[in-house]
Each structure stands twice: as C-alpha cells, then as structure tokens.
Amino acid sequence: MKPETKTTVADVIALEERYQLATYKKMPIVAERGEGVWIYTNDGEKYLDLYGGHAVAGTGHSHPHVVAAIREQAGKLMFYSNLVYSEARASAAEKLVSIAPSELTKAFFCNSGTEANENAMRMARMATGRENVITFSGGFHGRTADAISATFLGKYREIGKPNVPGHLEAEFGNIESVRTLADETIAAIMLEPIQSMAGVRTAETRFFRELRELCDEFGIVLIYDEVQTGVGRTGDWFFAGSEAGSGVVPDVVTLAKALGSGIPVGACLVNERIASHIKENDLGTTFGGGMIAMAAVTATLEAIENDGMLENVKEIETYLRERLSEVAAVVAVHGRGFLLGLEFPEKAALVHKALLEQKIITGTSSDPKVLRLLPALCLKREDIDLFVDALKAATA
Ligand SMILES: Cc1ncc(COP(=O)(O)O)c(C=O)c1O
C-alpha cells in the first residue's frame, strides 16, 4: 500500500536545495523510513541499501533493539554531561572495552570520527611529548583541522588550508617509506587499516606487524582509525587484534559511524600506556558520553552479538564473492567482510547510476573504477541474489 505523503519528492528536493548549502551530490530519493537493509521513500518505493548512509547503519536501519533502547533512555534522561556518573555511560564503556582486544582497557567518548582522530593524535602527543604524525597517502581521517591535515587523499588537505604542521606522508603498505620517516620526533603513526575512501585498499598482513615493530623501536604511538573497519564491519569486532592484521593491537583505536547505529557518537579506545598520560581536563567535549548516545552504543553492540552478525558477515562475504565471480565486468573484489570495493574496467559511477535505477544504493570512491559496498551486517543471501542479478543487468 502506498503511504500517504504530505509533500512530493520534488517539493522536498526543492526545499532542501533552497535552504541547505549544496555540499553533497545527492541521489534523487527522499528517504522516509528504514528497516534492516531497506530504505523506503516518500513516494512508496523501496531501495536495497548496500551503502548504509556512509557505513553507519551497521545493525541495519532502525534495529528494534536499538530503537527500544533509545526510546527508553529518552524517556528517562536525554542528557547530562561528564560532570556526573551515569549507568548508561558506565554500561557502554564496559561493553565496548569487553569486546576490544584485552590491551585496550579504557574508552573516551566523543561525537564523530574526525573528533575521535583529533583526540587520538592529541593523546599521542601528550604521551610522547613529540609533535609529528605520520599518515598515509589514500587515508581519510576527517574534516576538522588536524584530521584533514592528516588526510593525504585528493583535495582534502587543500580544503583544510592552512594545514596543521607536522604531518608527514608515507605510502600505504610500504614499510620502507615509513622507516625513512620514523625517528624520535614522531608522536604517532595513524592509518585506516583498510583504506575505504581511496577505493578499499588493503595491505599485506606483514605490514601491520612491521608497523608495530617500528613503533615499538622508536616509542611511537600506533593509532588505527577504525571509523569504518570497526564495530563488526570486517566480520571481526575490530581490525585491531584480528587475524587479517597479524593479531597486531595498536595503542589507540578510533571508532564512530556504526557505533551508535545512527546516533552520532565517536570513541577512542586506549591502552594503559596512553591512559597513564591523560589527566583531568586534558580531553573533553560537551556531548561526549551523553545518555542517548551511550544507550545506542550498548544496544548496537548487543544487537550485533544477539543476532550473530559477525558470523553472518563472514558467511555472506564468501557467498557474495562466489556470486560476483559470475559477473564478467567485475575485474577484482577488494576489502574484507562488508567493506568491499568492486573494481570495474571503467567508470564505477555508471554502474552506481544503473544500480540506482534498479533501486539499489551503492557507493562510489576516490578511485573512479571502484564501487563500494558498505551494507548492514544483517545482509542475507537473498539480498545478494537480488544485487548480483541487478549488477549483471547493469553491466551487460
Ligand atoms: C576512516 C574514516 N575516518 C574518519 C572519518 C570522519 O568521520 P566523521 O565524518 O564522523 O567525522 C571518516 C568518515 O568518512 C572515515 O571514513
């Protein structure tokens, strides 16, 4: 049945265009409601969502357990700052630390990925008394001053000018390029363990081990930006400590995106070495650790656990890769779990458009040949079948 709508698609688009800065290239759909991997629009259509609103809808859209937790918390106390203790905050921190590698023992909550990365770099500088930070070509770390200065991808550093000094660029996957920069002036090495925006670029497992060794040799803080790879996306809770990363555990892991299932929340997970350097008032943010966000974090992690989503990611990834081998136009599949980059001989944007016409949402990347899939962790075989049929039609 077609839902009643107050406004047409054209009305909503015209209003947004009139009153909002045009900072995003948008798909011409008006999202109204979501359920699992589906987005329902205000003109009665439904779309299979393989992008999750920039990798945010990890538990799927409006997961009932998360919705119930947010509703319940909103009726009790929406917010109080870190000047008081809170059961919601205590539970979220305990739950998050309990699923993290055992070396990461404390959490700091903030509101977004860029903020988590800013705080991670700040903690590294505080812990080492040094200023410089090495990051990698192709890595994306956010849009605030320090994070955008750490982003050696496309035009971002240019947008962020004047850049914060002390940011050095190494080549992702090339340990020699890091070794030539590593010395006692470096506070941190920060990386996306899988570079999503660059086109889902991976490095050999050895690279992570070598990075850890280099950091230990020079007393450098190793930071994994797991804003995309964290919270189950790769089929493990985190890339940190996983087999894909040689079991390496960094000193700091940053999280955001899927952590709150859509409620804005970011976090830094740190080890004892970092924690021992952080004192009262060294870090802070008004909204960090707010009760609604904390209820969303706990419920998100519970939903992933209760629904067996990590196992699902591994099983469905295998099935997806099998089915993709039937599609001649897909020349390579990059990534891991539900952070996948499908490489085409030419423009992925054309495939993105053709899929959208068949009511399937995917994502592009900085690599014009790579289409990104960042679906909810509850994606099923039947969704894959639908996608692969549509992809065959789109690329025939
Ligand atoms: C790997 C990575 N780090 C950091 C960020 C910044 O996160 P936010 O947009 O929440 O500030 C993003 C956002 O796309 C990201 O993909």
Ligand as a Chemical Component Dictionary entry (heavy atoms), coordinates in Angstrom:
data_LIG
# 
_chem_comp.id                   LIG 
_chem_comp.type                 NON-POLYMER 
_chem_comp.pdbx_formal_charge   0 
_chem_comp.three_letter_code    LIG 
# 
loop_
_chem_comp_atom.comp_id 
_chem_comp_atom.atom_id 
_chem_comp_atom.alt_atom_id 
_chem_comp_atom.type_symbol 
_chem_comp_atom.charge 
_chem_comp_atom.model_Cartn_x 
_chem_comp_atom.model_Cartn_y 
_chem_comp_atom.model_Cartn_z 
_chem_comp_atom.pdbx_ordinal 
LIG C1 C1 C 0 38.132 6.212  8.019  1  
LIG C2 C2 C 0 37.426 7.461  8.421  2  
LIG N1 N1 N 0 37.918 8.205  9.415  3  
LIG C3 C3 C 0 37.299 9.328  9.838  4  
LIG C4 C4 C 0 36.140 9.763  9.241  5  
LIG C5 C5 C 0 35.471 11.007 9.733  6  
LIG O1 O1 O 0 34.320 10.649 10.422 7  
LIG P1 P1 P 0 33.176 11.740 10.686 8  
LIG O2 O2 O 0 32.568 12.048 9.351  9  
LIG O3 O3 O 0 32.235 11.061 11.633 10 
LIG O4 O4 O 0 33.841 12.920 11.292 11 
LIG C6 C6 C 0 35.588 9.030  8.183  12 
LIG C7 C7 C 0 34.360 9.494  7.517  13 
LIG O5 O5 O 0 34.024 9.113  6.422  14 
LIG C8 C8 C 0 36.240 7.849  7.765  15 
LIG O6 O6 O 0 35.771 7.115  6.767  16 
# 
loop_
_chem_comp_bond.comp_id 
_chem_comp_bond.atom_id_1 
_chem_comp_bond.atom_id_2 
_chem_comp_bond.value_order 
_chem_comp_bond.pdbx_ordinal 
LIG C1 C2 SING 1  
LIG C2 N1 SING 2  
LIG C2 C8 DOUB 3  
LIG N1 C3 DOUB 4  
LIG C3 C4 SING 5  
LIG C4 C5 SING 6  
LIG C4 C6 DOUB 7  
LIG C5 O1 SING 8  
LIG O1 P1 SING 9  
LIG P1 O2 DOUB 10 
LIG P1 O3 SING 11 
LIG P1 O4 SING 12 
LIG C6 C7 SING 13 
LIG C6 C8 SING 14 
LIG C7 O5 DOUB 15 
LIG C8 O6 SING 16 
# 
